[in-house]
Amino acid sequence: MPIYEFKCNKCGHKFEELRLSSSGFKDVGCPKCGAKKVTKEMSSFAASVPASASAPPCGGTPPRGGCGGGMCGMH
């Protein structure tokens, strides 16, 4: 289930809600003032990478350049 970010049009409070996108957003209300007029905000994307993913897949030295300076370990 994705997390969506909202901003209250009445008090300006920003908040997040975990919900199915198929359920719509008409019932979303501000948890601070209770107003029902909110705007869905653009969210930044974040990913969690396991510690084992930082090592190159073949056990060699990570490549340099193109891929964040070799940080991802992809060839």
N, C-alpha and C positions, 0 to 999 in steps of 0.2 A: 504494500500500500504506500503510495507516495505522500510526501509531506508537502503541503502547499503553504505559501506565505501570503498573508493578507494585510491590508491596511484599512483601518476604520476611517470612513469619510467624515464622521462627526468629530471624533476626538484625536485622530491621527495615530492611535495606538497600532503598533505592528505586532502581529502574532502569527503562529504556525498552527496548522491542523493536519492531522494524519487522516486521509480519507480516500475513498475510491473516486476516481475521476468520473466514472459513469453515474455516480449518485448526484452529480451536479453541485452547484455552489449557492443555490438560492436560500438555503436554510442556515448559511454561515452567519453568525452574529459576533460582534465584538465582545470578548470576555471581560473587558474593562467597563464599558458603559452600556452594553446591551443593544447597541444600534444594529440594525439589520443591513444597512448600506455599507458594504465593504468592497474594496477593490483587490482583485488577485494581483499580487506583485510578481515580478520576474525573480526567480531564484537562481542562486549560483550553484553550480554542480560541484559536488565533492564525492570522492571515492576513497574507500579504505583499502589499502593494499597490504596483504600479509607480509611479514618480515622476510619470509622465504622468497618472495617475488622480487626482492631487490638484487638477488644473485643472478648472473647471466644464465640462461637456460642450458647452455652447453658446458658450463663450468669454466669458461675462459674469461678473458678481460672484457668488460663491457665496451661497446663501440663508442667512439667520440663523435659529437656533432649530430645535427639533424634531429635528434630525438631528445632534446633537453640536455645535451652534453653527455649523453650516454646513461642518464639516470634511470631509464626504463629497462635497460638490459635487453632490448629487442635488437635483432639483426636485420 
